[in-house]
Amino acid sequence: MFVLTVDQRRSRRDIDRVESVLHDLKSAPLLRPFDRTAGDEIQAVTDDPHLVVKLVLDLLRREYWSVGIGLGPVEEPLPAQTRAGRGPAFEAARIAVERAKKAPARIAVEQAPADATLAERAADIDGAFTLLGTIVIRQTPDGREAIALMDAGLTQVAAARQLGITKQAMSKRLLTAGWQAELAGRRLAERLLTRSQI
């Protein structure tokens, strides 16, 4: 299982952004949806590596969140509300989000229990997400807009047309945004998450 514990950054000097993000993410096909756990923190549970990567990128692009991912078992059956969940993956997510608050890419991954082999896997996943997060948080709004169109399935020519720019300008935006590196990072993170389930 993957438990995502997400905490709003600088919440004491900012508005409460929890309700807005809960609304935006309510349709995500999670085992247990995002739920406010305490104050400015939200939590969700999934077993889908692809969804974890997608959600992490979405949250990092919003620029207001620190993201912790806990890997491992949870107590089953899962309760109706995410915040009532228990188990090692929840504990690992708590440790991860605390570490993410101080991490340059605002993302951290922890594995439970602390088995040497599992800890090594978690370190690899953490490294992949750190690299991916570093790329994403440096992207400009123009770069993110270009990537969103590519993610929607448009060709570079069609995306350029929609943005009202030339194909060359579109290529430059994607290059500057590190789109190819982001794609490679997404695939790597997803593969590592999948292997952690075996």
C-alpha positions in Angstrom: 0.0 0.0 0.0 1.0 3.6 -0.5 -0.1 6.2 2.1 0.2 9.8 1.0 0.4 12.3 3.9 0.5 15.9 2.5 1.0 19.0 4.6 0.4 22.6 3.5 3.6 24.7 3.5 3.8 27.9 5.4 0.2 27.5 6.5 0.5 30.0 9.4 1.2 32.8 6.9 -1.2 31.6 4.2 -4.9 30.9 3.7 -6.2 27.4 4.4 -5.8 25.6 1.0 -7.1 22.2 2.2 -10.7 22.5 1.1 -9.7 23.6 -2.4 -7.3 20.7 -2.9 -9.8 18.2 -1.5 -12.3 19.4 -4.0 -9.8 19.2 -6.9 -8.7 15.6 -6.0 -12.1 14.2 -5.0 -12.4 12.2 -8.2 -9.0 10.5 -8.0 -9.6 6.7 -7.9 -8.0 6.1 -4.5 -8.7 3.2 -2.1 -9.5 5.8 0.5 -9.8 9.4 -0.7 -7.9 12.4 0.5 -9.2 13.4 3.9 -8.2 16.2 6.3 -6.4 14.5 9.2 -5.4 17.5 11.3 -5.2 21.2 10.6 -3.6 21.8 7.2 -2.8 18.1 6.5 -4.5 15.6 4.2 -4.0 11.9 3.7 -5.0 9.2 1.2 -4.4 5.5 0.5 -3.8 3.8 -2.8 -2.2 0.6 -4.2 -1.7 2.2 -7.7 1.9 3.3 -8.5 0.8 5.3 -11.6 -1.7 7.2 -9.5 0.9 7.9 -6.8 3.2 9.5 -9.4 0.4 11.5 -11.0 -0.8 12.8 -7.6 2.7 13.7 -6.4 3.3 15.7 -9.6 0.0 17.5 -9.3 0.7 18.4 -5.6 4.2 19.6 -6.3 3.1 21.8 -9.1 0.6 23.5 -6.8 3.7 24.8 -4.9 2.0 24.8 -1.5 2.5 21.2 -0.3 5.1 18.9 1.2 4.4 15.3 0.3 5.3 12.2 2.3 4.8 8.7 0.9 4.7 5.7 3.2 5.2 2.2 1.8 4.1 -0.9 3.5 1.1 -2.7 5.0 -1.9 -1.1 6.5 -4.4 -2.6 9.0 -7.3 -4.1 7.0 -10.1 -3.7 6.4 -9.4 0.0 5.8 -11.8 2.2 7.8 -14.4 4.3 5.9 -12.4 7.5 6.6 -8.7 7.8 5.7 -7.8 9.6 8.9 -8.9 6.5 10.9 -6.4 4.3 9.1 -3.6 2.6 10.9 -0.5 0.5 10.2 3.1 0.7 9.3 2.5 2.5 6.0 0.7 5.3 7.9 3.5 5.6 10.3 6.1 5.7 7.5 4.1 8.4 5.7 4.1 10.5 8.9 7.9 10.3 9.1 8.2 11.0 5.3 6.1 14.2 5.4 8.1 15.6 8.3 11.3 14.9 6.3 9.6 16.4 3.1 9.1 19.7 4.9 12.9 20.2 5.0 13.7 18.5 1.6 14.6 20.7 -1.3 12.1 19.0 -3.6 9.4 18.9 -0.9 8.9 15.1 -1.3 10.1 12.2 0.8 9.5 8.4 0.9 9.8 6.0 3.8 9.4 2.3 4.0 8.0 0.3 6.9 9.1 -1.9 8.6 12.8 -1.0 8.6 14.1 -4.1 6.9 17.4 -3.6 5.1 16.2 -4.7 1.7 13.0 -2.7 2.0 14.9 0.3 3.2 17.1 0.2 0.2 14.1 0.1 -2.1 12.6 3.0 -0.3 15.8 4.9 -0.6 15.8 4.3 -4.4 12.2 5.5 -4.7 13.0 8.5 -2.5 15.9 9.3 -4.8 13.8 9.0 -8.0 11.1 11.3 -6.5 13.7 13.8 -5.4 15.1 14.1 -8.9 11.6 14.2 -10.4 10.5 16.8 -7.8 13.5 19.0 -8.5 12.6 19.1 -12.2 9.0 19.9 -11.5 9.4 22.6 -9.0 11.7 24.5 -11.3 9.3 24.6 -14.2 7.7 27.9 -15.2 4.0 28.3 -15.7 4.6 28.3 -19.5 6.5 25.0 -19.3 3.8 23.5 -17.1 1.2 24.6 -19.6 3.1 23.0 -22.5 3.6 19.7 -20.5 -0.1 19.6 -19.6 -1.1 19.7 -23.3 1.4 17.0 -24.1 0.0 14.9 -21.2 -3.5 15.4 -22.7 -2.3 13.6 -25.8 -1.7 16.5 -28.2 1.2 16.5 -30.6 3.7 19.2 -30.3 2.3 20.8 -33.5 -1.3 20.7 -32.1 -0.1 22.0 -28.7 1.8 24.8 -30.3 -1.3 25.8 -32.3 -3.4 25.8 -29.2 -0.9 28.0 -27.4 -0.6 30.3 -30.4 3.2 29.7 -30.7 5.4 28.1 -33.3 6.4 24.5 -33.2 10.0 25.6 -32.5 8.8 27.7 -29.5 6.9 24.7 -28.2 10.0 22.5 -28.5 12.0 25.2 -26.6 9.4 25.4 -23.8 9.4 21.6 -23.4 13.2 21.5 -23.4 13.5 24.3 -20.9 10.9 22.6 -18.7 12.8 19.3 -18.8 9.9 17.4 -20.2 12.0 14.4 -21.5 13.7 14.1 -18.1 10.3 14.4 -16.3 9.0 11.5 -18.5 12.0 9.4 -17.7 11.6 10.2 -14.0 7.9 9.4 -14.0 8.6 6.0 -15.5 11.5 5.3 -13.1 9.4 6.2 -10.0 6.5 4.1 -11.2 8.6 1.1 -11.9 10.3 1.3 -8.5 6.9 1.7 -6.7 5.7 -1.4 -8.6 8.7 -3.4 -7.5 8.2 -2.3 -3.9 4.8 -4.2 -4.0 6.5 -7.6 -4.8 
